[in-house]
Amino acid sequence: MNPIKAARRRAGLSQWELAQRLKNKISQSSISVWETGYRQPGPEQVALLASALGVEPAELLEKNPRRRETRAS
């Protein structure tokens, strides 16, 4: 499971609730994209997320980010 999603679930928050906790500095749609692994948050976003979730920033960093596979035609 994605570390951002895991930390959010441990905190008992929905994506919307997390975005509200962050006073909309990070949108619910950004959280969704990061949790699916298609994009990674920048250092500032990681720091905000970590603070809101009560974890260390390193806990939110994806070790093996998902990469979009391209198919040869």
KENU-609358 format. One record per atom (N, C-alpha, C): atom name; x, y, z; chain. Coordinates in steps of 0.05 Angstrom, whole numbers. Atoms other than C-alpha are relative to their C-alpha. Layout:
// KENU-609358
mido;c1;c2;c3;zavo
CA;X;Y;Z;A
...
END
This chain:
// KENU-609358
mido;c1;c2;c3;zavo
N;17;-24;0;A
CA;0;0;0;A
C;18;25;0;A
N;-14;-25;1;A
CA;23;70;-15;A
C;3;11;28;A
N;-5;-10;-28;A
CA;55;102;47;A
C;-17;24;7;A
N;17;-22;-6;A
CA;13;165;42;A
C;-28;-10;7;A
N;26;11;-6;A
CA;-51;125;39;A
C;0;-15;26;A
N;-2;15;-25;A
CA;-28;80;96;A
C;0;19;24;A
N;-1;-20;-22;A
CA;-12;140;140;A
C;-27;14;4;A
N;26;-13;-1;A
CA;-78;173;123;A
C;-21;-18;13;A
N;19;19;-11;A
CA;-117;111;139;A
C;5;-4;30;A
N;-6;3;-28;A
CA;-80;102;205;A
C;-10;24;16;A
N;10;-25;-13;A
CA;-100;174;221;A
C;-31;1;0;A
N;29;1;1;A
CA;-172;155;206;A
C;-13;22;-16;A
N;9;-23;16;A
CA;-180;209;153;A
C;-7;-9;-29;A
N;4;3;29;A
CA;-211;209;84;A
C;18;20;-14;A
N;-16;-19;16;A
CA;-175;245;28;A
C;-11;28;4;A
N;12;-26;-3;A
CA;-224;302;34;A
C;6;12;28;A
N;-6;-10;-27;A
CA;-214;307;110;A
C;29;9;2;A
N;-28;-8;-1;A
CA;-139;309;101;A
C;4;26;-14;A
N;-2;-26;14;A
CA;-145;365;49;A
C;-11;22;17;A
N;11;-20;-18;A
CA;-189;403;98;A
C;18;6;23;A
N;-19;-4;-22;A
CA;-139;392;154;A
C;23;17;-9;A
N;-22;-16;12;A
CA;-87;423;108;A
C;-9;27;-9;A
N;11;-26;7;A
CA;-132;483;99;A
C;1;5;-30;A
N;1;-1;29;A
CA;-135;468;25;A
C;27;9;-12;A
N;-26;-5;12;A
CA;-60;479;15;A
C;7;-23;-19;A
N;-2;23;18;A
CA;-63;410;-18;A
C;-28;-9;-6;A
N;27;8;7;A
CA;-124;389;-56;A
C;-5;-30;3;A
N;7;28;-2;A
CA;-161;323;-49;A
C;9;-14;-26;A
N;-8;13;24;A
CA;-146;309;-122;A
C;30;-6;-1;A
N;-29;4;-2;A
CA;-71;317;-110;A
C;6;-24;17;A
N;-4;22;-18;A
CA;-74;269;-52;A
C;-7;-26;-14;A
N;8;24;15;A
CA;-111;219;-96;A
C;21;-9;-20;A
N;-21;7;20;A
CA;-58;223;-151;A
C;25;-11;13;A
N;-23;10;-14;A
CA;-2;213;-101;A
C;-5;-28;11;A
N;6;26;-11;A
CA;-37;154;-69;A
C;-1;-22;-21;A
N;0;20;21;A
CA;-45;119;-136;A
C;29;-5;-10;A
N;-28;4;7;A
CA;30;128;-147;A
C;8;11;-27;A
N;-6;-10;26;A
CA;26;163;-214;A
C;18;25;1;A
N;-18;-23;-4;A
CA;61;225;-186;A
C;8;-1;29;A
N;-10;-2;-27;A
CA;101;240;-124;A
C;-2;29;10;A
N;0;-28;-10;A
CA;93;301;-79;A
C;28;11;2;A
N;-26;-13;-4;A
CA;149;351;-75;A
C;6;2;29;A
N;-9;-1;-28;A
CA;188;364;-11;A
C;-18;17;17;A
N;18;-17;-16;A
CA;142;420;12;A
C;-26;-14;6;A
N;25;15;-5;A
CA;80;377;3;A
C;4;-23;19;A
N;-6;22;-19;A
CA;113;318;39;A
C;1;11;28;A
N;-2;-12;-27;A
CA;128;364;98;A
C;-28;7;11;A
N;27;-7;-8;A
CA;56;389;100;A
C;-16;-25;7;A
N;14;25;-5;A
CA;28;319;95;A
C;9;-13;26;A
N;-12;12;-24;A
CA;75;292;149;A
C;-10;14;25;A
N;9;-16;-23;A
CA;56;348;196;A
C;-30;-6;6;A
N;29;5;-3;A
CA;-19;337;185;A
C;-6;-28;10;A
N;5;28;-6;A
CA;-13;262;193;A
C;16;-9;25;A
N;-15;7;-24;A
CA;35;263;253;A
C;21;-21;-4;A
N;-21;19;6;A
CA;90;223;219;A
C;25;15;-9;A
N;-24;-11;11;A
CA;161;235;196;A
C;-2;1;-30;A
N;2;-1;29;A
CA;168;258;124;A
C;11;-25;-14;A
N;-11;23;13;A
CA;211;198;107;A
C;-20;-23;-2;A
N;20;22;0;A
CA;152;152;123;A
C;-18;3;-24;A
N;19;-5;22;A
CA;113;183;65;A
C;13;-3;-27;A
N;-13;2;26;A
CA;165;173;11;A
C;-3;-28;-11;A
N;4;26;14;A
CA;150;118;-38;A
C;27;-12;-7;A
N;-25;13;6;A
CA;206;68;-44;A
C;1;-9;-29;A
N;2;10;27;A
CA;182;40;-111;A
C;-23;13;-14;A
N;23;-13;13;A
CA;139;91;-147;A
C;-9;-14;-25;A
N;12;13;23;A
CA;92;64;-199;A
C;8;17;-25;A
N;-6;-14;25;A
CA;113;81;-269;A
C;-20;-8;-21;A
N;19;7;22;A
CA;66;85;-327;A
C;15;-16;-20;A
N;-13;17;20;A
CA;81;30;-374;A
C;-9;9;-28;A
N;7;-7;28;A
CA;84;47;-447;A
C;2;-25;-16;A
N;0;24;18;A
CA;68;-5;-499;A
C;10;8;-27;A
N;-10;-4;27;A
CA;105;-10;-563;A
C;-22;-7;-20;A
N;22;5;19;A
CA;59;-7;-623;A
C;10;-19;-22;A
END
